[in-house]
Amino acid sequence: MRRLFLALLLRDLRLAARRRLDAALPLVFFVVAVSLFPLGVGPEPNTLRLIAPGVVWVCALLATMLSVGGIYAGDHADGSLDQMLLVPQPLAVVAAAKAFAHWCVHGLPLILVAPVLGLVFDLSGEAVGALVLGLLLGTPVLSLLGGLAAALTLGLRSGGMLLLLIVLPLAMPALIFGAGAVGAVESGLSAAGHYSLLGALLLATALGAPWATGAALRISAE
């Protein structure tokens, strides 16, 4: 199972390296969308600090949704997915590998640029750290849930809209706790509770989502 996981992970990373424009589009959307808010709201520092956590998290969620539809679409189109369904190992390994590859390509860059965007909103150093840590715990949840939704909507004509309807309600807890951690730090309170809830959410999603995704892939293939 470890060999299968690594093989699929490296395969998807190589494919993403060949399609750099597709990999960069969600990141560009994230940066542009977040950067527009200070221009529209105005330069008032208190207002910017107040809206910063929610803005960054909502834009991160939407940027992730731009890319999750392609987790299985390409493999489904060229027949690679049919070969993956024939492996003797559980399909949860395939789902976990592809979700992790998606996070490496699309989630990790969002985390890396988040400190710069935090400074645009005049966040303190502690708040920027809370924002980065929250995204580090929360963006894998988005990739795992996105993989599940992509498997459920595989091959459907209106799959993109249905994917949003599936993921957005499930992703709300991550958004609430992630933004709440930054708000707590800005208010001088401890964000440990928010981190604990995000960690628990990540653990529950990491344990359950790959198995559900594997079952959804099997159903979609049939």
N, C-alpha and C positions, 0 to 999 in steps of 0.2 A: 504493500500500500504506500509505503514511503517512496519507493521508486516511481510509482505511478504519479503520486502527488508532485514530485520534483520534475518529472518529465512534462506533465501538463503545464506546470508553472513556467518552466523555461520556454516551452513552446509558445505560450501566450505572450510572454515578455518579448520574444523574438518577433512575433507578429506585430506587436505594438511598436517595436522599434522600426519596422518597415513602413508603418502607417503613422508617421509622426504627426501629421496634420490632424488626423482623427483623434489622436491621443491628446493633442494640445487644445482642441476646441473647448472642452469643458473648463479647462484652466483659464483660458482667455475669457470665457463667459463669466466665470467666478470673479476674476480681477476687475473686469469692466463693470459688472453689475454692482459690486461692492463699492467701487470708486465713484459711481454716479450718485450715491446717496448723500455724501457730504456736499456735492454741488447743488442738489435739489433741496436739501433741508436747510443749508446755510452753515456758516462757520462757527456757530455757537458751541463752545467746547462741552458744556454740560449736556446739551441735547445730543451731541455726537456720542459722548460716552454712554448715554442712556440707551440709545438705539443700537449701538455697535454689536453687542452679542447676538441679538435677534437677527440683525441684517446679515452678519457673517454666516450664521448657521442656516438661515433660510436660503441664502445664495449657494452655500455648500450643498445643501439638499437638492436644490434645483440643478446644479452643475452635475451632481452624481446621477440624477435622473436622465440627463442628456446622453449618458454613456452606457447605462445598464442594459438598455435594449439590445446592444450588440454583443453581450456576453455569450449568447448561444446562437444568435442569428446567423453569423458567418459559418459556424460549424454545421448548423442545420442546412444551410444553402448548399454547401459543397460536399455534404455526406459524411463529414468527420464525426458528427454527433452520433450517427448510426454505429460507427466503429467503436466509439466510447461506450455505447450501451451494451456492447458485447464483452466488455472486460469482465473477468471473474471477480474482481474486487467490488465492494459496494459503490454504488453511484454517488454516495455521500463524499467519497474521496475526490471524485471528479468535480462535484459542486464546490467543495472547499477549496480545491486548487484554483479553479477559475474565479471564485470570489476573491481569493487572496491576490491573484494576478491583477484583477480589476482594481483592487485597493492600491497595489503598488504603482499602477500606471496612472490612476485618476485620483485616488484619495490622498496618497502621500504628497503629491505636489501641492494640493490645497493646504496641507498642514505647513509646508515649507514657506509658502507665501503669506500665511496668516499673520505672522509677526509684523510684516511690513504694513499690511492693511490695518492691523490694530493701531499702529502708530498714526495712520491717517485719521483715525477716529479719536486721537489724543488719549488712548488708553495708557494707564500706568504700566510699569514693567511687570508688576505682580498680576495685573489683569491680562496682559498679553500672555504670560505664562499659563494662566488658567484657561485662556482661550485655546492655546496650543494643546494643552493636556486634555481638555475636553474633546477637541477634534480628534486627537490621537485615540481616544477611547470610543468616540461616537462614529467616525467615518467607516470603520470596519463593519459596524452594524448596518450602515446604509448599503454597503456593498453586498453583504449577506442577504439582506431583505430584497435588494434589487435583483440578485441572482434568482431568488425564489420567484419573484414576480415575473422575471424574464422567462423562466421555465413554464410558468402557468399560462403565459400569453404567447408562447412560441407558435408561430405560424398563423396567428389571427390577424385579420385585416386592420382592425382598430386596436391592435395590441399596445400601441404607445399610450393612448388615453387610458386604457384599462390598467396598464402598468402603473400609471400615476395614481389612479384610484385605489390600487392595492397598497402601494408603498407609503403614500403620504400619511394615512392614519396610523400605520404601524411605526413610522419613523418619528411621530410626534413626541414620545417620551424622550428619545435621544436629544431632540431639539430643545425641549423644555429644560432638561437637566444640564445640558451643555451650556445653554445661555444663562441658566440660573447660577452656575458656578462662577461665571465672570461677574454677574451682578452681585453675588455674595462677596467676592473679593473686593469689588469697587466700594461696597458698603462697609468694609472692614470686618466682615464676618468670615467664618470658616467655610470653605467649600468642600470639606471632606465628605459630607453627606451626599452631595451631588456626584462626586467622583465615585463613591461607593455604589450609588444607583446606576451610574453609567457602566461601571465595571460589571455589576450583576447583569445588566441588560446585555452587555457584550458576551458574557459567559453563556447566558441562556440562549442567545441567538447563535453563537458559534456551535453550541451543542445540538440545537434543534433544527436550524435552518438548512444545513447541508442534507440531512436526511429527508426533510420535506421537499427540498429541491430535487433530490434524486427521484423521489416518487413522482413528482410533477413531470420530470423529464420522461420517465417511463410512460406516463399517461399521454403526454403530448406526442410521443413517438408512435403510440398505437392509434 
